[in-house]
């Protein structure tokens, strides 16, 4: 009976983290365009981050522009009071990626319209490398582990394609195409469907003009012919960029800024609050890192014990 219950639990987890689409086939041109998109997003956002640090300091914000939504640990999330601000990604990305063939991705255009935006600032305990190791999830198994620890509202997900994988020499650099479905809060489920996203995720290390080392994570919606909308969820668009910088020996500075596509009325308010709350999950990245290290240590111990047992026979 216990074995059957465990098998059913594993089956449910496998269903949650399975690919609902046809296999994604990326041409060499599409891969090049995605890599160009990554470089464009990182360079434009790191400029905005540097301006924020210079003008506001690491964790101060203009309260006339930003409304405090939630606080968690050393982090605060804000929603933009007005949606008049425009993110200037669309034109720059369009020029950067050039011609798209029928196998190439379709880049979201909602970034060129007026959209609600969210800002998260503050500091979390731990070193920069631990923070980055915590949010790295380039495989399906790592997606499962991460969401179980940071409680980010992800109910389904899959890695659709891996463009760049981490290496021993460059452990924090990755580029992948993913799909995820986000659950809504219990009080909202009666009026709001879950939202799902097909997106490019890139992580890595860069440097500010003053030489400071920063880690980044870019998430940007993207569509393919193989990833049509699903009837069980509303397809969303998003563009979110996070930067992490060692503040002192014990803390890492956090800056996350992004948008979600506009939805009218009550649904817009619910989703904005949900995103503002969900983005605070970055505060648990270091905890996720610690759990990953413990899991790795246990696995290594079991492997060592198995080898010792085999050689003693």
C-alpha positions as CSV (number, residue, x, y, z in Angstrom):
1,X,0.0,0.0,0.0
2,X,2.8,2.4,0.9
3,X,4.7,1.5,-2.3
4,X,1.5,2.2,-4.4
5,X,1.0,5.6,-2.7
6,X,4.6,6.5,-3.4
7,X,4.3,5.4,-7.1
8,X,1.2,7.6,-7.4
9,X,3.0,10.6,-5.9
10,X,5.9,10.2,-8.3
11,X,3.5,9.9,-11.2
12,X,1.8,13.2,-10.2
13,X,5.1,15.0,-10.0
14,X,6.1,13.6,-13.4
15,X,2.9,14.8,-14.9
16,X,3.4,18.3,-13.5
17,X,6.9,18.5,-14.9
18,X,6.3,17.1,-18.4
19,X,6.3,18.9,-21.8
20,X,2.8,19.5,-23.1
21,X,4.0,20.6,-26.5
22,X,5.5,19.0,-29.6
23,X,9.3,18.8,-29.5
24,X,10.9,22.2,-30.1
25,X,13.3,22.3,-33.1
26,X,15.6,25.3,-33.2
27,X,17.4,26.2,-36.3
28,X,21.0,27.6,-36.0
29,X,19.5,31.0,-37.0
30,X,17.0,30.8,-34.2
31,X,19.7,29.9,-31.7
32,X,21.8,32.9,-32.8
33,X,18.8,35.2,-32.5
34,X,18.0,34.0,-29.0
35,X,21.6,34.5,-27.9
36,X,21.5,38.0,-29.4
37,X,18.3,38.7,-27.5
38,X,20.0,37.6,-24.3
39,X,22.9,40.0,-24.8
40,X,20.5,42.9,-25.6
41,X,18.4,42.3,-22.6
42,X,21.4,42.0,-20.2
43,X,23.2,45.1,-21.6
44,X,20.1,47.3,-21.5
45,X,19.1,46.2,-18.0
46,X,22.5,46.5,-16.5
47,X,22.6,50.1,-17.5
48,X,19.3,50.7,-15.7
49,X,20.6,48.9,-12.7
50,X,23.7,51.0,-12.6
51,X,21.6,54.2,-12.8
52,X,19.5,52.9,-9.9
53,X,22.6,52.3,-7.7
54,X,24.1,55.7,-8.5
55,X,20.8,57.7,-8.1
56,X,19.0,55.9,-5.3
57,X,21.6,53.8,-3.6
58,X,21.3,50.0,-3.4
59,X,17.8,49.7,-1.9
60,X,16.1,53.1,-2.0
61,X,13.3,53.9,-4.3
62,X,11.3,56.8,-5.5
63,X,8.1,56.4,-3.5
64,X,6.3,58.9,-5.7
65,X,6.6,56.5,-8.5
66,X,6.5,53.1,-6.6
67,X,3.9,51.9,-4.2
68,X,5.1,49.5,-1.5
69,X,3.2,46.1,-1.8
70,X,4.9,43.5,0.4
71,X,8.0,43.0,2.6
72,X,9.7,39.7,3.3
73,X,13.0,39.5,5.2
74,X,15.3,42.2,3.9
75,X,13.3,42.6,0.6
76,X,10.5,44.9,-0.4
77,X,8.3,44.7,-3.5
78,X,6.7,47.7,-5.2
79,X,4.1,48.2,-7.9
80,X,4.4,51.2,-10.3
81,X,1.8,53.8,-9.4
82,X,1.3,54.7,-13.1
83,X,1.7,52.5,-16.2
84,X,2.8,55.4,-18.3
85,X,6.4,54.2,-18.2
86,X,7.4,52.3,-21.3
87,X,10.0,49.6,-21.5
88,X,12.1,50.2,-24.6
89,X,12.9,46.6,-25.4
90,X,10.7,46.2,-28.5
91,X,12.5,48.3,-31.1
92,X,16.0,47.4,-29.9
93,X,15.2,43.7,-29.9
94,X,13.6,43.9,-33.3
95,X,16.7,45.5,-34.8
96,X,19.0,43.1,-33.0
97,X,17.3,39.8,-34.1
98,X,16.8,40.7,-37.7
99,X,14.9,38.3,-40.0
100,X,12.9,35.5,-38.5
101,X,12.1,32.4,-40.5
102,X,9.2,30.1,-39.8
103,X,11.2,28.0,-37.4
104,X,12.4,31.0,-35.4
105,X,10.9,32.4,-32.2
106,X,8.3,35.2,-32.2
107,X,9.4,37.8,-29.7
108,X,6.7,39.3,-27.5
109,X,5.7,42.8,-28.4
110,X,3.9,43.7,-25.2
111,X,7.1,45.3,-23.9
112,X,6.5,48.2,-26.2
113,X,3.1,49.1,-24.6
114,X,2.1,50.6,-21.3
115,X,2.3,47.8,-18.7
116,X,2.2,47.4,-14.9
117,X,5.7,46.9,-13.6
118,X,7.1,45.5,-10.4
119,X,10.3,46.4,-8.5
120,X,12.0,44.4,-5.8
121,X,15.0,45.8,-3.8
122,X,16.8,45.0,-0.6
123,X,19.4,42.5,0.6
124,X,19.5,38.9,1.5
125,X,21.8,36.9,3.7
126,X,24.6,35.0,2.1
127,X,27.3,35.3,-0.6
128,X,26.7,36.1,-4.2
129,X,27.8,32.7,-5.4
130,X,25.4,31.0,-3.0
131,X,22.6,33.2,-4.2
132,X,23.3,32.3,-7.9
133,X,23.7,28.6,-7.2
134,X,20.3,28.8,-5.5
135,X,18.4,30.1,-8.5
136,X,20.2,28.0,-11.2
137,X,17.9,25.4,-12.6
138,X,18.9,24.3,-16.1
139,X,17.4,20.8,-15.9
140,X,14.0,19.4,-15.2
141,X,15.1,17.9,-11.9
142,X,16.6,21.2,-10.8
143,X,13.3,22.9,-11.6
144,X,11.5,20.5,-9.3
145,X,14.0,21.0,-6.5
146,X,14.0,24.8,-6.8
147,X,10.2,25.3,-6.7
148,X,9.9,22.9,-3.8
149,X,12.3,25.0,-1.7
150,X,11.5,28.6,-2.7
151,X,7.7,28.2,-3.0
152,X,7.4,30.4,-6.1
153,X,3.9,29.4,-7.2
154,X,5.0,27.1,-10.0
155,X,2.5,24.3,-10.5
156,X,3.8,22.9,-13.8
157,X,6.9,23.4,-15.9
158,X,9.4,21.9,-18.4
159,X,12.7,22.7,-20.1
160,X,11.9,22.9,-23.8
161,X,15.4,23.5,-25.1
162,X,18.9,24.1,-23.7
163,X,21.1,26.5,-25.6
164,X,24.0,27.0,-23.2
165,X,24.8,24.8,-20.2
166,X,27.0,25.7,-17.1
167,X,30.5,24.4,-17.1
168,X,33.1,23.9,-14.4
169,X,34.9,27.0,-15.7
170,X,31.7,29.0,-16.0
171,X,29.2,27.5,-13.6
172,X,26.6,30.3,-13.6
173,X,26.2,30.8,-17.4
174,X,23.1,29.3,-18.9
175,X,20.5,29.9,-21.6
176,X,17.4,27.9,-22.0
177,X,13.8,28.0,-23.3
178,X,11.3,26.9,-20.7
179,X,7.6,26.6,-20.1
180,X,5.8,27.1,-16.7
181,X,2.3,27.4,-15.3
182,X,1.8,29.6,-12.3
183,X,-1.0,29.0,-9.9
184,X,-3.3,31.7,-8.5
185,X,-3.9,32.4,-4.8
186,X,-6.8,30.3,-3.4
187,X,-9.2,33.4,-3.1
188,X,-8.6,34.2,-6.8
189,X,-9.1,30.7,-8.4
190,X,-12.8,31.2,-8.9
191,X,-12.4,34.2,-11.1
192,X,-8.8,33.9,-12.5
193,X,-7.3,31.0,-14.5
194,X,-3.7,30.0,-14.0
195,X,-1.3,31.7,-16.3
196,X,1.4,29.9,-18.3
197,X,4.5,31.3,-20.0
198,X,6.9,30.2,-22.7
199,X,10.1,32.1,-22.1
200,X,13.8,32.5,-22.5
201,X,15.8,32.3,-19.3
202,X,19.5,33.3,-19.1
203,X,21.8,33.5,-16.2
204,X,25.4,34.6,-15.9
205,X,28.0,37.0,-14.4
206,X,28.8,40.5,-15.6
207,X,30.6,43.5,-14.3
208,X,29.6,47.1,-13.6
209,X,31.7,50.0,-15.0
210,X,33.4,50.3,-11.6
211,X,34.5,46.7,-11.8
212,X,32.0,45.2,-9.3
213,X,31.0,41.7,-10.1
214,X,27.2,41.1,-10.5
215,X,25.1,38.0,-11.2
216,X,22.1,38.3,-13.4
217,X,19.0,36.3,-14.3
218,X,16.8,37.3,-17.3
219,X,13.4,36.0,-18.0
220,X,11.6,37.1,-21.3
221,X,8.5,35.7,-22.9
222,X,8.8,34.2,-26.3
223,X,6.6,32.1,-28.6
224,X,7.1,29.3,-31.1
225,X,4.8,27.5,-33.6
226,X,5.3,24.4,-31.4
227,X,4.0,26.2,-28.3
228,X,0.4,27.2,-28.9
229,X,-1.9,28.5,-26.1
230,X,-3.5,25.9,-23.9
231,X,-7.2,26.0,-23.1
232,X,-6.5,25.3,-19.4
233,X,-4.5,28.5,-18.8
234,X,-4.1,32.1,-20.0
235,X,-0.9,32.7,-21.9
236,X,1.0,35.5,-20.3
237,X,3.9,37.7,-21.4
238,X,6.6,38.9,-19.1
239,X,10.1,40.4,-19.1
240,X,11.9,40.4,-15.8
241,X,15.6,41.0,-15.0
242,X,17.3,40.5,-11.7
243,X,20.8,41.6,-10.6
244,X,22.7,40.4,-7.5
245,X,25.7,42.1,-6.1
246,X,27.9,41.3,-3.0
247,X,27.0,44.1,-0.5
248,X,29.3,43.0,2.3
249,X,30.7,39.8,3.8
250,X,27.3,38.6,4.9
251,X,24.8,40.1,2.5
252,X,23.9,40.2,-1.2
253,X,22.2,43.2,-2.8
254,X,19.1,42.3,-4.8
255,X,17.4,44.3,-7.6
256,X,14.6,42.8,-9.6
257,X,12.5,44.8,-12.1
258,X,10.0,43.6,-14.7
259,X,6.5,43.7,-16.1
260,X,3.6,41.5,-16.9
261,X,1.1,42.0,-19.7
262,X,-1.9,44.2,-18.8
263,X,-5.2,42.7,-17.9
264,X,-8.2,44.8,-17.2
265,X,-10.3,45.1,-14.1
266,X,-10.2,42.9,-11.1
267,X,-8.0,40.3,-12.8
268,X,-5.3,43.0,-13.4
269,X,-5.2,43.9,-9.7
270,X,-5.0,40.3,-8.6
271,X,-2.2,39.4,-10.9
272,X,-0.2,42.5,-10.1
273,X,-0.4,41.6,-6.4
274,X,0.4,38.0,-7.1
275,X,3.5,38.9,-9.1
276,X,4.7,41.4,-6.4
277,X,4.4,38.6,-3.8
278,X,5.9,35.9,-5.9
279,X,9.0,37.9,-6.8
280,X,9.9,38.0,-3.2
281,X,10.7,34.3,-3.4
282,X,14.2,35.3,-4.4
283,X,14.8,35.8,-0.6
284,X,14.8,31.9,-0.4
285,X,17.5,31.4,-3.0
286,X,20.3,31.0,-0.4
287,X,18.1,28.5,1.5
288,X,17.7,26.6,-1.8
289,X,21.5,26.7,-2.3
290,X,22.0,25.2,1.2
291,X,19.5,22.4,0.5
292,X,21.1,21.6,-2.8
293,X,24.5,21.4,-1.1
294,X,23.1,19.0,1.5
295,X,21.4,16.9,-1.2
296,X,24.7,16.7,-3.1
297,X,26.7,15.8,0.1
298,X,24.2,13.0,0.9
299,X,24.4,11.7,-2.7
300,X,28.2,11.7,-2.6
301,X,28.2,9.9,0.7
302,X,26.0,7.2,-0.6
303,X,28.1,6.8,-3.7
304,X,31.3,6.6,-1.6
305,X,29.6,4.0,0.6
306,X,28.5,2.0,-2.4
307,X,31.9,2.0,-3.9
308,X,33.5,0.9,-0.6
309,X,31.0,-1.9,-0.2
310,X,31.6,-3.1,-3.8
311,X,35.4,-3.2,-3.4
312,X,35.2,-5.0,-0.1
313,X,33.2,-7.9,-1.5
